[in-house]
Amino acid sequence: MRTAPRFLLAVTLFATTSCSLWQPIADSEWRTEVPDGINDRFLDPALDPDEWLNRWEVESREIYTSRHAILAAVGLKAGDRVADIGAGTGLFVAPFAQSVSAAGKVYALEISPGFVSHLRDRVAREQLANVEVILSQEASTTLPPASVDVVFLCDTYHHFEHYRKMLASIRQTLRPGGQVVVIDFERIPGVSREWILGHVRAGKPQVIDEFTAAGFVLTAEISVAGLEENYCLRFTRP
């Protein structure tokens, strides 16, 4: 038997070793980018807030049916300052305002001018004096450093197109010891609906990794009654 040339042997060994050490992760399992145009509908000047009110604040949406359990899980106290990032139609704005009392503050943040207008009308109509509606930016909360005790992200994290910059901004916005409560879709290949697999870029393990890399500490995974397609995580800024 002839011995293989040294060069050919080296190439064969390198290829075999490389294949055993590196296996690409399927896009469906570990996505790193949001779908193109994920926020276009919300940035559209013709956005109709009532259309989304009828989608989001209805019994068929588990976030809505579980809203009281979610409020309890967030655990706001009188005097707290909370930022609802991606407040949308304002489902949690009034309950948050009541929870933090007149001594506290609710910042309802939105990148959508249409939702901002809707939120301001809702706040005025419901006379929520401790709520401030803010047109924020896609990579910044626009809030001052150490200005809030709690950040709330409900089905909005997967919409962050600049999540690293936004996480850095959130960390800066939180006071030391402040909390981030994240509710988002479970993204499990072979289990989750096709819409979730195509719409949500990151599953729970990746979200935890991203928050950890941004300097947050995972302090709890909260069981919320009624949530089946969504999970709830609590992070702390050290």
N, C-alpha and C positions, 0 to 999 in steps of 0.2 A: 504494500500500500504506500502510495506516495504521500508525503507530508504537504499539507496546504501551505502556500507561500505565506510568509509572516504578515505581509500587508493585508492579504485577504482574511487571514485568521483574526487580525486585530479589528478589521471592519466588522466582521461577523460578531465578535464578542461585544463590541461597542453597541451595535444595533440591538443585540439580545438584551444587554444590560439596560440600555436606554428604555426599551419597551417595558421592561419589568419595573423600572423606577418611575416612569411617567406615563400616566394614562389620562387622556383628555376627559374632562367632565362634560357630559352632555349639556347643551344649552338649556334643555328643558329642566335640568336639575339645578343649575347654578348660574343664573343670569346675572350680568353685571350692568346692563343698561335698560332703562325704561323703554317701552314701545314708543316709536316715533309718534309725536303729536298727542301724547297722552293727556296734555292739559289744554289742547287747542279749543275744545268745546267750552271750557270755563273762561278762557281769555277772549272768546268771541264777543264783540260789542253787542251782538244780537241775542246774547244769552237770556233765556226766560227763567228766572228763579222759580217760578211756580211749577214749571216742568220738573225741576229737581226736587222741589218740596213734595210733589206727588210721587216721586220715586223713592225718596229717602225717609220721609216721615210717614211711613205706612206700616201696617202690621206684617206685611210680607217680608220686611227687612229685619233681620235678627238684631241689628244694632238698635233699631227703634223699639222692638219688643223687649229688649234687655236693658233699656236706658236707665231704669231705676237701679238695677244691679250694677251697671257700669258706674253710675254716680257713687254708689256705696264703695265700689272697688277703688275709685280715685281717692276717696277719703279726704276731701277738702274740709278745712276748718275755718271758723270765723277769723277774719283778718288775713287769710292767705291771698297771695297774688298768683293768678293762674293765667297762662297763655294757651288758648285753644287755637292751635295752628292748623289751618285748613278748616275753619269753622263752618264753611258751607252755608246751609240754610239757617243755621243757628239752633240746631236741636238741643245742644247742651248749654247754650248761653244763659238762658233764664235759670235753669237748675243750678248752674255754677254760681250765678249772681246771688241766689238765695243762700247757698251753702257758705259763701265767704262773708256774707252779711255786708252791711254798709261800711264796715271797717276794712273790708278787703277790696280786691280789684280783679276784674275779668278783662283780659285783652283778647278780643276776637280777631284773629289774623286771617287774612285772605289775600291771595294774589289775583283774584278775579274781581275786576271792577264791578261787574254785575252783582256778585254776591255781597260785595261791600255795601253797595247801595241798598240791597235788600236787607242786610243786617242792620244798617243804620235806621231804616224804616221800622224794623221789628223792635229794636231797642227803644226807639222813641215811643212807639205805640204801647209797648209793655212797661214803659217808664222805668227802665233799668238804669238807674243813675250811676251805678258802680261798674258799668260796662263801657269800654272804649273799643270802637271798631277801627282797625288799622289795615290799610292797604300795604301789605308787606312785599317782600321780594322773593324771587325763586331761590336765592342763595343766602338770604339773611332774614332774621326775624324783624330787624330794624328797631328792636327794643334796646334800651340801655343795658350795660353790663350789670349782672347781679340784681336784676330788677324783678324777678319772679321766683316763687317758691315751687311751682309745679308747671310742667309743660305737658299738654295733652295732645296726643296724635291719634285720631280715630279714623282708620281706613284712609290715611293721607300719606303715610311714610312711603308707600310704593309709588306715589306721584312725585317724589323729590327727584328732579332731574340733575341736581347738583348735591347729592346727599352728603358728601364729605364736607363741603363748605357749609351746608345747612346744619349738620351736626356740630361743627365747630362754633357756629353762631348760637345754636341752642345752648351749648355748654357755657359760652360766655354770658348768655342771657340769664342763666340760672345762678342763684346764690350757691355758695358751697353747702353741700348737704341737700340741695334741691333735688326734686324727683322728676322723672319723665315717665309717663304712663303711655304705653304704646299698644294700640289695638290694631291688628291687621289680619289679613287673610292667611290661613294655613295654605302653604303651597307645597303639595306633596305629589310628585309624579305618580300616576297610576291611581290616585285617590281623589285629588281635587278636581273640580269641574274644569272643562277645557277653557272656559272663559277666564278662570283664575290663572291657569297655567300660561295663558297668552297675555294676560293683563298685568299680573303681579310679577315683578322681576326677581324677588328674593323670598326664600322661605325663612321660617323662624330661625334655624341655625345660622344662616347668613346674616340676618338682622342682628342677632346677638353679637356675632363677630364684628359687625360694623360699628355698633355702639361701643363695644369694648375697645376697639382700635381707636375710637374717638375720645377715650378717656372716661367712659362711664362704667359703672359696676352694676351688673345684674343682681338685684336684691330679691326679686320674687317673680314667679310665674303665677298669676292669679287665676283661680277658677271662677268664672263668671257664669251664673245660671243663665241658660238660654243661648250661649255662644257655642256654635258647633263648627262653623266655617272660619271663625275668627279666634285668635288667641289674645291674651292680655299679659303684658310684661311690665315690670316696674324696674327702672334703672335709677341709680343715684349718681349725682356728681360729687366726687370725694371732696 
